[in-house]
Amino acid sequence: MEGTAHDTLYDAADTDRWATEPDKRPGRTAFQRDRARVLHSAALRRLSGKTQVVTPGSRSQVWDASPRTRLTHSLECAQVGRELGAALGCDPDLVEAACLSHDMGHPPFGHNGELALNDFAKDCGGFEGNAQSLRLLTRLEPKRFVPSAETGEMVSVGLNLTRAALDAATKYPWARGGHPTDPASVKFGVYEDDLPVFDWVRQGAPPHRKCFEAQVMDWSDDVAYSVHDFEDGLHAGHLDPNYLLAEPERHEIFDVAIGRYVPQDTAPEELAAALDRLLEQEWWPHGYDGSAVAQARLKDATSQLIGRFCLSAEGATRQAYGTGRLTRYAAELVVPRETRHECAVLKAVADRYVMQRDEQERLRADQRIVIAELAEELTARAPEGLDPQFRALWDSAPDDRARKRVLVDQISSFTDAAARSLHARLTTRTPRRS
């Protein structure tokens, strides 16, 4: 345990760590240490090489807009979450640490890579980016090693974050197939062999319920990527705001939203009303030509949207729970239905006009081939081709299932460029001499 809790709303169990360790600099809070560890981690830095939505350097970009990566998204999510959490009474460093780490487990090529790795890992527990994030934080990211209770050998406990920080970073607090209302859901937050630390994290927590800080992180993630994906789509020239005024295009957007971002029984009229509310705002970007003035107007619109979505959730939550500080399991974040619809419409716009472009589908098909062939080549060559960290894990793995999980861990750690580079090297055959 890390001394006494620094805040009466967070007790000693919240600031406990899997492995006890002293603080190097007295005066810091446990959650300040958590934030610093995540911020300085290699796993966070690697997100700079993982695409968010618009691929940097894409030939179809009209303007050089420096589109977001997984890292910049995580930093922006952290800024949104820190302010929203603080406004509701959460420890801001705790929420920021959760937001910074929420996407750490994303493999190369984002959700497309996630699908390809899940197919490869189907016989060893599957792959899920959120479960991989927990695995990175508690096992794979090299920071703290302790003697194993069984063998006495030194084993990694990852960043050795506090219980509250790991809980706040857990978006789906259940194992594979354990969704509380939808057993067929592909979303889960822990692999089978990581259950011991997951059970430790969840001590005293209501089953399947996200803590309040995790709910703030989750909504901040939605806000950040819905707004910024829309912004990146405009910057890249993939989206004309006039599309949102034409009925055929509007219906396509609503179909995408109902198919992916809102419950199936949502009426299209509700989404139309949500879109119209946004279009009626004086700051809404009705045009974009890439000029400095247009960039400034678009940046103001993104700020207005983030403020709109966060203030709506803050106000509704305060109306439900009063003015006191809200933490852990003392409250639920309340996001009004109308606000969720506005957020969903933005997601659907980016989905329809950025992600569903023919160029993107061809790129995704190529990315799936890269992951599948890379997995095949590493399987045939292992432990050759593995980084030293993962080679050691391969050598100590007790069975084929565990060794395959090591391959999954290795592949998921790659940036987009690293995955392509290794794939090219492993699949290039040296011509035979005549």
C-alpha positions in Angstrom: 0.0 0.0 0.0 1.2 3.5 -0.8 0.9 5.3 2.5 -2.3 7.0 3.3 -4.8 8.2 0.8 -4.2 11.9 -0.2 -7.9 12.6 -0.6 -10.7 11.6 1.7 -12.8 10.6 -1.3 -10.2 8.1 -2.3 -9.3 5.6 0.4 -6.2 3.4 0.9 -7.6 0.6 -1.2 -7.9 3.0 -4.1 -4.3 4.1 -3.9 -3.0 0.5 -3.3 -0.6 -1.0 -5.9 -0.1 -4.6 -6.8 3.5 -4.4 -5.7 4.4 -2.2 -2.8 7.0 0.4 -3.5 8.3 3.7 -1.9 7.9 7.0 -3.6 11.1 8.5 -4.9 9.9 12.1 -4.2 7.7 12.7 -1.2 4.8 15.1 -1.7 3.4 13.7 -4.9 0.0 12.0 -4.8 -0.4 8.4 -5.9 -2.4 9.6 -8.9 0.3 12.1 -9.9 2.7 9.2 -10.0 0.2 7.2 -12.1 -0.1 10.0 -14.6 3.6 10.5 -14.9 4.2 6.7 -15.5 1.7 6.6 -18.3 3.0 9.8 -19.8 6.6 8.6 -19.9 5.8 5.1 -21.2 7.0 3.7 -24.5 3.5 2.3 -25.2 2.1 5.8 -25.2 4.8 7.1 -27.5 4.2 4.3 -29.9 0.7 5.6 -30.5 2.3 8.4 -32.5 2.8 5.8 -35.2 -0.8 4.5 -35.2 -3.4 6.1 -37.5 -6.5 7.5 -36.0 -8.8 8.1 -39.1 -7.0 10.0 -41.8 -3.7 8.6 -42.8 -0.9 11.2 -42.6 0.5 11.8 -46.1 -2.5 10.4 -47.9 -2.5 11.3 -51.6 -6.1 12.3 -51.3 -5.5 15.1 -48.8 -6.4 18.5 -50.2 -4.6 20.4 -47.5 -1.6 19.5 -45.3 -3.6 19.4 -42.1 -1.4 17.1 -39.9 -4.2 14.7 -39.2 -4.5 13.1 -35.8 -2.8 9.9 -34.6 -3.7 7.7 -31.7 -1.3 9.7 -29.6 -2.7 13.1 -30.4 -6.2 11.7 -29.9 -5.2 10.3 -26.5 -3.7 13.7 -25.5 -6.8 15.5 -26.5 -9.0 13.0 -24.8 -6.9 13.5 -21.6 -7.4 17.3 -21.7 -11.2 16.9 -22.1 -11.4 14.2 -19.4 -9.2 16.1 -16.9 -11.4 19.2 -17.1 -14.7 17.3 -17.1 -13.6 15.1 -14.2 -12.3 18.0 -12.1 -15.6 19.8 -12.7 -17.5 16.8 -11.2 -15.1 16.3 -8.3 -12.9 13.5 -9.6 -9.1 13.6 -9.0 -7.9 15.2 -12.3 -4.6 13.3 -12.4 -6.5 10.0 -12.0 -8.9 10.8 -14.9 -6.0 12.1 -17.1 -4.0 8.9 -16.5 -7.0 6.8 -17.6 -7.6 8.9 -20.7 -3.9 8.8 -21.7 -3.8 5.0 -21.4 -7.3 4.1 -22.8 -6.0 3.4 -26.3 -2.6 1.9 -25.5 -3.6 -1.6 -26.5 -4.6 -0.6 -30.1 -2.6 -2.6 -32.6 -1.2 -1.3 -35.9 -4.0 -0.1 -38.3 -6.5 0.6 -35.5 -9.8 -1.3 -35.4 -8.9 -3.0 -38.7 -5.8 -4.5 -37.2 -7.8 -5.4 -34.2 -10.2 -7.5 -36.3 -7.3 -9.2 -38.1 -5.5 -10.0 -34.8 -8.7 -11.3 -33.2 -9.0 -13.7 -36.1 -5.4 -14.9 -35.6 -5.9 -15.2 -31.8 -9.3 -17.0 -31.9 -7.8 -20.2 -30.4 -5.9 -18.4 -27.6 -8.6 -16.1 -26.2 -9.1 -13.6 -29.0 -7.9 -10.0 -29.2 -9.5 -6.8 -28.0 -7.8 -3.5 -27.7 -9.2 -2.6 -24.3 -8.1 -6.0 -22.8 -4.7 -5.4 -24.4 -4.5 -2.0 -22.7 -4.9 -3.7 -19.3 -2.3 -6.3 -20.3 0.2 -3.5 -21.2 -0.4 -1.6 -18.0 -0.1 -4.6 -15.7 2.3 -6.9 -17.5 4.0 -5.9 -20.8 5.2 -2.3 -20.3 8.6 -2.6 -18.6 8.7 -0.5 -15.4 8.6 -2.6 -12.3 9.7 -6.2 -11.7 9.0 -8.3 -8.5 9.9 -11.9 -7.5 7.3 -14.4 -8.5 5.5 -16.0 -5.5 5.7 -19.4 -7.2 9.2 -19.5 -8.7 11.1 -16.6 -7.2 12.0 -15.4 -10.7 11.6 -11.7 -11.5 8.3 -11.0 -13.3 6.9 -7.8 -14.7 4.0 -6.0 -13.1 3.9 -3.4 -15.8 3.6 0.2 -14.7 2.3 -1.0 -11.3 -0.5 1.7 -11.2 -2.9 2.1 -8.4 -6.1 0.1 -8.2 -8.2 3.2 -8.9 -6.1 4.1 -12.0 -6.5 0.7 -13.5 -10.2 0.6 -12.7 -10.6 4.1 -14.3 -8.9 2.8 -17.5 -11.2 -0.2 -17.7 -14.0 0.6 -20.2 -15.4 -3.0 -20.3 -15.1 -4.5 -16.8 -15.8 -8.1 -17.8 -14.0 -11.0 -19.6 -14.7 -12.4 -23.1 -18.3 -13.3 -23.5 -19.2 -11.8 -20.2 -21.1 -8.7 -21.4 -23.9 -8.1 -18.9 -26.7 -7.7 -21.5 -25.2 -9.0 -24.8 -23.3 -12.3 -24.5 -22.5 -12.1 -28.3 -20.7 -8.7 -27.8 -17.1 -8.7 -29.0 -16.2 -6.1 -26.4 -14.4 -7.1 -23.3 -11.7 -5.8 -21.0 -9.6 -8.7 -19.8 -8.0 -11.9 -21.2 -8.3 -15.1 -19.2 -4.7 -15.2 -18.1 -4.9 -11.6 -16.8 -7.9 -12.4 -14.5 -5.8 -12.4 -11.3 -4.8 -8.7 -11.6 -8.3 -7.8 -13.0 -9.9 -9.5 -9.9 -7.5 -7.5 -7.7 -8.4 -4.2 -9.5 -12.2 -5.0 -9.1 -12.2 -5.8 -5.4 -15.3 -4.3 -3.9 -16.6 -3.0 -7.2 -20.2 -3.8 -8.3 -20.0 -6.5 -11.1 -19.9 -5.2 -14.6 -20.2 -1.6 -13.5 -17.7 1.1 -14.7 -16.4 3.4 -12.0 -17.4 7.1 -12.3 -13.9 8.0 -13.5 -14.1 5.4 -16.3 -17.4 6.8 -17.4 -15.9 10.2 -17.6 -13.0 8.8 -19.6 -15.4 6.9 -21.9 -17.5 10.0 -22.7 -14.4 12.1 -23.1 -13.2 9.6 -25.7 -16.5 9.8 -27.5 -16.4 13.6 -27.5 -12.8 13.9 -28.6 -13.0 11.4 -31.5 -16.4 12.4 -32.8 -15.5 16.1 -33.0 -11.9 15.7 -34.2 -12.6 13.0 -36.8 -15.2 15.4 -38.2 -12.6 18.2 -38.2 -9.9 16.0 -39.8 -12.4 15.0 -42.5 -13.0 18.6 -43.4 -9.2 19.4 -43.3 -8.4 16.5 -45.6 -11.0 17.6 -48.1 -13.2 14.4 -47.7 -16.2 16.2 -46.4 -18.3 19.0 -47.8 -20.6 20.5 -45.2 -23.3 21.0 -47.8 -23.8 17.2 -47.9 -25.5 17.6 -44.5 -28.3 19.7 -46.1 -29.3 17.2 -48.8 -31.9 14.5 -48.0 -30.3 11.5 -49.6 -27.0 12.1 -47.9 -28.7 12.8 -44.5 -30.5 9.5 -44.7 -27.3 7.7 -45.4 -25.7 9.3 -42.3 -28.7 8.3 -40.2 -28.5 4.7 -41.4 -24.8 4.6 -40.4 -25.6 6.1 -37.0 -28.4 3.5 -36.3 -26.2 0.7 -37.6 -23.2 1.6 -35.4 -23.6 4.4 -32.9 -27.1 4.5 -31.4 -29.6 1.8 -30.3 -31.4 0.1 -33.2 -34.8 1.4 -32.2 -33.6 5.0 -32.5 -36.0 7.0 -34.8 -34.3 8.7 -37.8 -36.3 11.8 -36.9 -34.4 12.0 -33.6 -31.1 12.0 -35.5 -32.4 14.6 -38.0 -33.4 16.8 -35.1 -29.9 16.4 -33.6 -28.2 17.3 -36.8 -30.4 20.3 -37.3 -29.6 21.6 -33.9 -26.0 21.5 -34.8 -26.5 23.2 -38.2 -28.5 26.0 -36.5 -25.5 27.1 -34.3 -23.9 30.3 -35.4 -20.5 28.8 -35.1 -21.2 25.7 -37.3 -18.7 25.4 -40.2 -21.0 25.7 -43.3 -18.0 25.9 -45.6 -14.3 25.2 -45.6 -11.6 26.4 -48.1 -8.4 25.7 -46.1 -7.7 29.4 -45.6 -6.4 30.7 -42.2 -9.8 32.3 -41.5 -11.6 29.0 -42.3 -9.1 27.1 -40.1 -9.8 29.5 -37.2 -13.5 29.2 -37.7 -13.3 25.4 -37.8 -11.1 25.3 -34.6 -13.7 27.5 -32.9 -16.4 25.1 -34.0 -14.5 22.1 -32.5 -14.1 24.0 -29.2 -17.8 24.9 -29.2 -18.8 21.2 -29.8 -16.5 19.9 -27.1 -17.9 22.5 -24.6 -21.5 21.7 -25.7 -21.1 18.0 -25.1 -19.2 18.2 -21.8 -21.4 21.0 -20.3 -24.5 19.0 -21.2 -23.2 15.9 -19.3 -21.9 18.0 -16.4 -25.2 19.8 -16.0 -27.3 16.6 -16.2 -25.1 14.8 -13.8 -25.2 17.7 -11.3 -29.0 17.8 -11.6 -29.2 14.1 -10.7 -26.5 14.0 -8.0 -26.2 17.5 -6.6 -23.2 19.7 -6.1 -20.9 17.4 -4.1 -17.8 15.7 -5.3 -18.5 12.6 -7.4 -16.0 9.7 -7.4 -15.6 5.9 -7.9 -19.1 4.3 -7.4 -20.9 7.2 -5.8 -22.6 8.3 -9.1 -23.3 7.6 -12.7 -22.4 10.0 -15.5 -25.6 11.3 -17.0 -25.4 12.2 -20.7 -28.8 13.4 -22.1 -30.2 11.4 -25.0 -30.2 14.4 -27.3 -26.5 15.0 -26.6 -25.7 11.4 -27.4 -27.6 11.7 -30.7 -25.6 14.8 -31.6 -22.4 13.1 -30.9 -23.5 10.0 -32.8 -24.4 12.1 -35.9 -20.9 13.5 -35.9 -19.4 10.0 -35.7 -21.6 8.8 -38.5 -20.6 11.8 -40.7 -16.9 10.9 -40.4 -17.7 7.2 -40.9 -19.7 7.8 -44.1 -17.4 10.3 -45.8 -14.0 9.3 -44.5 -13.9 5.7 -43.4 -16.2 4.4 -46.2 -14.3 5.9 -49.1 -13.3 3.3 -51.7 -9.6 4.2 -51.1 -10.0 3.4 -47.4 -11.6 0.0 -48.1 -8.7 -0.9 -50.4 -6.3 0.2 -47.7 -8.1 -1.8 -45.1 -8.0 -4.9 -47.2 -4.2 -4.5 -47.7 -3.8 -3.9 -43.9 -5.6 -7.1 -43.1 -3.3 -9.0 -45.5 -0.2 -7.4 -43.8 -1.4 -8.5 -40.3 -2.4 -12.0 -41.5 0.9 -12.7 -43.4 3.0 -11.1 -40.6 1.3 -13.5 -38.1 1.9 -16.4 -40.4 5.6 -15.6 -40.9 6.3 -15.0 -37.2 4.5 -18.2 -36.3 6.7 -20.2 -38.7 10.0 -18.5 -37.6 9.5 -17.9 -33.9 11.3 -17.1 -31.8 13.3 -15.6 -34.7 11.8 -12.2 -35.5 10.7 -11.4 -32.0 12.1 -8.5 -30.0 14.2 -9.5 -27.0 11.4 -8.7 -24.6 9.0 -11.0 -26.4 11.6 -13.7 -27.1 12.1 -14.0 -23.4 8.4 -14.4 -22.9 8.3 -17.0 -25.7 11.1 -19.0 -24.1 9.3 -19.0 -20.8 5.8 -19.7 -22.1 4.4 -23.1 -20.8 2.5 -24.2 -23.9 1.5 -23.4 -27.5 -1.4 -21.3 -26.4 0.8 -19.0 -24.3 3.4 -18.8 -27.1 0.7 -17.7 -29.5 -0.3 -15.0 -27.1 3.3 -13.8 -27.1 3.1 -13.5 -30.9 -0.1 -11.5 -30.5 1.5 -9.2 -28.0 4.5 -8.6 -30.3 2.4 -7.8 -33.4 0.0 -5.5 -31.4 3.0 -3.5 -30.2 4.1 -2.5 -33.7 3.4 0.9 -35.2 1.8 1.0 -38.7 5.2 1.6 -40.3 7.0 -1.1 -38.2 4.4 -3.7 -39.1 4.7 -2.9 -42.8 8.5 -2.9 -42.6 8.8 -6.3 -40.9 6.2 -7.7 -43.1 8.1 -6.6 -46.2 11.3 -8.1 -44.8 9.9 -11.4 -43.8 7.9 -11.9 -47.0 10.6 -10.9 -49.4 12.2 -14.0 -50.8 15.9 -14.0 -51.9 16.1 -15.1 -55.5 17.9 -18.4 -56.0 21.2 -18.4 -57.8 21.3 -20.1 -61.1 
